Amino acid sequence: MQDFLALLEMVLRIFEVSQSPQIFLVLVILSFARLVTFFSIVPFFGGAVISARVKVAVAAAFVIILYPSIAAIPENQTFSFGVLGFTALLTKEILVGFTLGFIASLVFEAVQIAGRIVDYQRGAMTAELYAPSLETHVSELGQFKLWLAVVLFIAVGAHRLFIGALLRSYEFIPALTFPNFTSARSPAAVELIAQLAAAVFSIGLQIAAPVIVALLLTDLLFGILNRTAPQINVFFLAMPVKMLIGVLIVLIALPFIASRMTFYFGETYRAFEYAIRMMAGAN
């Protein structure tokens, strides 16, 4: 271990890093934990499609880029924490990365909920697909809308905003400090979580609204048809029609769906930044 620290100290001197090897390792490990947790959760980074090696490499690259700002430690700050203190800081970094990744993933969860609602309305819930980006099973249209959201998210450059905010989070929540969870802010944090959870279902309903209305009108039409001609087997006749109408309305409503997705990307980004400031205790 001493040989490794001596070698690391020599490398740090070559790159003009003033921190000791021990402090350097602590800062790198803590910063890496937040980044790799975030990249492991967010769907726009590929989920299970992207290998763990790629996620680790990307997180390590960002740590190298960010290290000069991460290493800006006040001169009077001491490092008296032991193993328990380091474990607590590491757990904090993982929780911060998980929280931010969870918030960034909410809009994609809402999109797949919208697809699930549509498939339920048109009677196609038996055909589910595995979505590697969410690491769960989704409906057919849920898979389609999820990948549409991912493509649109990257196309409009929203991923750059979220990653930029994630990197700036080290200014508000340094690696060597704990979030400011004061009692005054606890109700606001609970309210934010409740609002975000409710927003997932609200967004899903809004994105699925055109198809829901069209399928309700279709059911109404077949109900009237069943009243006028009871001998017709409306149930078996309505199933293929509703399948076709659901897909057609989704295709026709794609501009509306894309515009709503873009709008909710912006709303999610504002919630993302607000969560960072709330954890940091800033206004």
C-alpha positions as CSV (number, residue, x, y, z in Angstrom):
1,M,0.0,0.0,0.0
2,Q,2.8,2.4,0.8
3,D,4.5,1.7,-2.5
4,F,1.2,2.5,-4.3
5,L,0.8,5.7,-2.4
6,A,4.4,6.7,-3.1
7,L,3.8,6.0,-6.8
8,L,0.5,8.0,-6.8
9,E,2.2,10.9,-5.1
10,M,4.9,11.0,-7.8
11,V,2.2,10.9,-10.5
12,L,0.3,13.7,-8.8
13,R,3.4,15.9,-8.7
14,I,3.9,15.4,-12.4
15,F,0.4,16.7,-13.0
16,E,0.8,19.5,-10.4
17,V,-1.9,18.2,-8.1
18,S,-1.3,19.6,-4.7
19,Q,-3.5,17.2,-2.7
20,S,-2.0,14.3,-0.9
21,P,-2.6,10.8,-2.3
22,Q,-5.0,9.9,0.5
23,I,-7.1,13.1,-0.1
24,F,-6.9,12.5,-3.9
25,L,-8.3,9.0,-3.6
26,V,-11.1,10.1,-1.2
27,L,-12.2,12.9,-3.5
28,V,-12.1,10.7,-6.6
29,I,-14.0,7.8,-5.1
30,L,-16.7,10.0,-3.6
31,S,-17.2,12.0,-6.8
32,F,-17.1,8.9,-8.9
33,A,-19.9,7.3,-6.8
34,R,-22.4,10.1,-7.5
35,L,-21.7,10.1,-11.3
36,V,-21.7,6.3,-11.9
37,T,-25.0,6.0,-9.8
38,F,-26.6,8.7,-11.9
39,F,-25.5,7.2,-15.3
40,S,-26.6,3.7,-14.2
41,I,-30.2,4.9,-13.6
42,V,-31.1,7.4,-16.3
43,P,-32.8,5.9,-19.3
44,F,-31.3,8.3,-21.8
45,F,-27.9,6.8,-21.1
46,G,-29.1,3.4,-22.3
47,G,-29.9,1.5,-19.1
48,A,-28.9,-2.1,-19.4
49,V,-28.1,-1.6,-23.1
50,I,-24.9,0.2,-22.3
51,S,-22.3,-2.0,-20.6
52,A,-21.1,-1.3,-17.1
53,R,-17.6,-0.7,-18.5
54,V,-18.8,2.2,-20.6
55,K,-20.7,3.8,-17.7
56,V,-17.6,3.4,-15.5
57,A,-15.4,4.9,-18.2
58,V,-17.7,7.9,-18.7
59,A,-18.0,8.6,-15.0
60,A,-14.2,8.4,-14.6
61,A,-13.7,10.8,-17.5
62,F,-16.0,13.3,-15.9
63,V,-14.2,12.9,-12.6
64,I,-10.9,13.8,-14.3
65,I,-12.4,16.8,-16.0
66,L,-14.1,18.0,-12.7
67,Y,-11.2,17.3,-10.4
68,P,-9.8,20.8,-10.3
69,S,-13.1,22.2,-9.1
70,I,-13.8,19.2,-6.8
71,A,-10.4,19.6,-5.2
72,A,-11.0,23.3,-4.4
73,I,-11.1,22.7,-0.6
74,P,-10.9,25.5,2.0
75,E,-7.5,25.6,3.6
76,N,-9.0,25.5,7.1
77,Q,-11.0,22.3,6.4
78,T,-9.8,19.2,8.2
79,F,-10.2,15.6,7.3
80,S,-10.6,13.8,10.6
81,F,-13.3,11.3,9.5
82,G,-12.4,7.7,9.8
83,V,-13.8,4.6,8.1
84,L,-17.3,5.3,9.3
85,G,-17.2,8.9,8.2
86,F,-16.0,7.9,4.7
87,T,-18.7,5.2,4.5
88,A,-21.3,7.8,5.5
89,L,-20.0,10.2,2.8
90,L,-19.9,7.5,0.2
91,T,-23.5,6.5,1.1
92,K,-24.5,10.2,0.7
93,E,-22.9,10.4,-2.7
94,I,-24.8,7.3,-3.9
95,L,-28.1,8.6,-2.5
96,V,-27.5,12.0,-4.2
97,G,-26.8,10.4,-7.5
98,F,-29.8,8.1,-7.1
99,T,-32.1,11.0,-6.3
100,L,-31.0,13.1,-9.2
101,G,-31.2,10.1,-11.6
102,F,-34.6,9.2,-10.3
103,I,-35.9,12.8,-11.0
104,A,-34.3,12.8,-14.5
105,S,-36.0,9.4,-15.2
106,L,-39.6,10.5,-14.2
107,V,-40.5,11.9,-17.6
108,F,-39.5,8.6,-19.3
109,E,-41.6,6.7,-16.7
110,A,-44.5,8.9,-17.5
111,V,-44.1,8.2,-21.2
112,Q,-44.2,4.5,-20.8
113,I,-47.2,4.8,-18.5
114,A,-48.9,6.7,-21.4
115,G,-48.2,3.8,-23.7
116,R,-49.4,1.3,-21.2
117,I,-52.7,3.2,-20.8
118,V,-53.2,3.3,-24.5
119,D,-52.5,-0.4,-24.9
120,Y,-54.9,-1.2,-22.0
121,Q,-57.6,0.8,-23.8
122,R,-57.1,-1.0,-27.1
123,G,-56.8,-4.4,-25.5
124,A,-53.1,-5.1,-26.2
125,M,-51.8,-5.5,-22.7
126,T,-51.0,-9.2,-23.1
127,A,-48.1,-8.3,-25.5
128,E,-45.3,-6.8,-23.3
129,L,-41.7,-6.1,-24.2
130,Y,-38.6,-5.8,-22.1
131,A,-37.3,-2.2,-22.1
132,P,-33.5,-2.3,-21.3
133,S,-33.4,1.4,-20.7
134,L,-35.9,1.1,-17.8
135,E,-34.9,-2.5,-17.0
136,T,-38.6,-3.6,-16.8
137,H,-41.4,-4.8,-19.0
138,V,-43.5,-2.3,-20.9
139,S,-46.3,-2.4,-23.4
140,E,-45.8,-2.3,-27.1
141,L,-46.7,1.4,-27.5
142,G,-44.9,2.1,-24.2
143,Q,-41.7,0.8,-25.7
144,F,-42.3,2.9,-28.9
145,K,-43.0,6.1,-26.9
146,L,-40.1,5.4,-24.6
147,W,-37.6,5.2,-27.4
148,L,-39.2,8.2,-29.1
149,A,-38.7,10.1,-25.9
150,V,-35.1,9.0,-25.6
151,V,-34.4,10.0,-29.3
152,L,-36.2,13.4,-28.8
153,F,-34.4,14.0,-25.5
154,I,-31.0,13.6,-27.2
155,A,-32.0,15.4,-30.4
156,V,-33.1,18.6,-28.6
157,G,-29.9,18.5,-26.5
158,A,-31.7,18.1,-23.1
159,H,-29.1,15.5,-22.0
160,R,-26.4,18.3,-22.1
161,L,-28.5,20.4,-19.7
162,F,-29.0,17.5,-17.2
163,I,-25.4,16.5,-17.3
164,G,-24.3,20.1,-16.9
165,A,-26.6,20.5,-13.9
166,L,-25.2,17.2,-12.4
167,L,-21.7,18.5,-12.7
168,R,-22.6,21.8,-11.2
169,S,-24.2,19.9,-8.3
170,Y,-20.7,19.5,-6.8
171,E,-20.7,23.3,-6.3
172,F,-23.9,23.1,-4.2
173,I,-23.3,19.7,-2.6
174,P,-19.5,19.2,-2.3
175,A,-18.2,15.6,-2.0
176,L,-17.0,16.2,1.6
177,T,-20.2,17.8,3.0
178,F,-23.6,16.4,3.7
179,P,-26.9,17.8,2.3
180,N,-28.7,20.4,4.4
181,F,-31.7,18.4,5.6
182,T,-33.0,20.9,8.1
183,S,-36.4,20.5,9.7
184,A,-37.6,23.7,8.0
185,R,-37.0,22.1,4.6
186,S,-38.4,18.7,5.3
187,P,-42.0,19.6,4.5
188,A,-40.8,21.1,1.2
189,A,-38.9,18.0,0.3
190,V,-41.9,15.7,1.1
191,E,-44.1,18.0,-1.0
192,L,-41.6,17.9,-3.9
193,I,-41.6,14.1,-3.9
194,A,-45.4,14.0,-3.8
195,Q,-45.7,16.5,-6.6
196,L,-43.2,14.6,-8.8
197,A,-45.0,11.3,-8.2
198,A,-48.3,12.8,-9.1
199,A,-46.8,14.5,-12.1
200,V,-45.8,11.1,-13.5
201,F,-49.4,10.0,-13.8
202,S,-50.6,13.4,-14.9
203,I,-48.1,13.5,-17.8
204,G,-48.9,10.0,-18.8
205,L,-52.6,10.8,-19.0
206,Q,-51.9,14.0,-21.0
207,I,-49.7,12.2,-23.5
208,A,-52.3,9.4,-23.9
209,A,-55.3,11.8,-24.0
210,P,-55.8,11.8,-27.8
211,V,-55.9,8.0,-28.0
212,I,-58.1,7.7,-24.9
213,V,-60.7,10.1,-26.4
214,A,-60.7,8.3,-29.7
215,L,-61.1,4.9,-28.2
216,L,-63.9,6.1,-25.9
217,L,-65.7,7.4,-28.9
218,T,-65.1,4.1,-30.7
219,D,-66.6,2.2,-27.7
220,L,-69.5,4.6,-27.7
221,L,-70.0,3.9,-31.5
222,F,-70.0,0.2,-31.0
223,G,-72.3,0.5,-28.0
224,I,-74.8,2.3,-30.2
225,L,-74.3,-0.4,-32.9
226,N,-74.9,-3.1,-30.4
227,R,-78.2,-1.5,-29.4
228,T,-79.4,-1.2,-32.9
229,A,-78.2,-4.7,-34.0
230,P,-77.9,-7.0,-30.9
231,Q,-77.2,-10.0,-33.1
232,I,-73.7,-8.6,-34.1
233,N,-70.9,-9.8,-31.9
234,V,-69.6,-6.3,-31.0
235,F,-66.8,-7.5,-28.7
236,F,-64.9,-9.5,-31.4
237,L,-65.7,-6.9,-34.0
238,A,-64.4,-4.0,-31.8
239,M,-61.1,-5.5,-30.9
240,P,-59.3,-5.3,-34.2
241,V,-60.9,-1.9,-34.9
242,K,-59.6,-0.5,-31.6
243,M,-56.2,-1.9,-32.2
244,L,-56.0,-0.1,-35.6
245,I,-57.5,3.1,-34.4
246,G,-55.1,3.2,-31.4
247,V,-52.0,2.9,-33.6
248,L,-53.4,5.4,-36.2
249,I,-54.2,8.1,-33.6
250,V,-50.7,7.7,-32.1
251,L,-49.2,8.3,-35.5
252,I,-51.4,11.2,-36.2
253,A,-50.8,12.7,-32.7
254,L,-47.0,12.4,-32.9
255,P,-46.4,16.1,-33.3
256,F,-48.5,16.8,-30.3
257,I,-46.8,14.0,-28.3
258,A,-43.4,15.3,-29.3
259,S,-44.2,18.9,-28.3
260,R,-45.5,17.8,-24.9
261,M,-42.5,15.6,-24.3
262,T,-40.2,18.6,-25.1
263,F,-42.2,20.8,-22.7
264,Y,-41.9,18.2,-19.9
265,F,-38.2,17.8,-20.5
266,G,-37.9,21.5,-19.5
267,E,-40.2,21.1,-16.5
268,T,-38.2,18.1,-15.3
269,Y,-35.0,20.0,-15.7
270,R,-36.3,22.8,-13.5
271,A,-37.3,20.2,-10.9
272,F,-33.8,18.7,-11.2
273,E,-32.1,22.0,-10.4
274,Y,-34.6,22.7,-7.6
275,A,-33.8,19.4,-6.0
276,I,-30.1,20.2,-6.1
277,R,-30.6,23.6,-4.5
278,M,-32.9,22.1,-1.9
279,M,-30.4,19.5,-0.9
280,A,-27.7,22.2,-0.7
281,G,-30.0,24.4,1.5
282,A,-29.9,27.2,-1.1
283,N,-33.0,29.3,-2.0
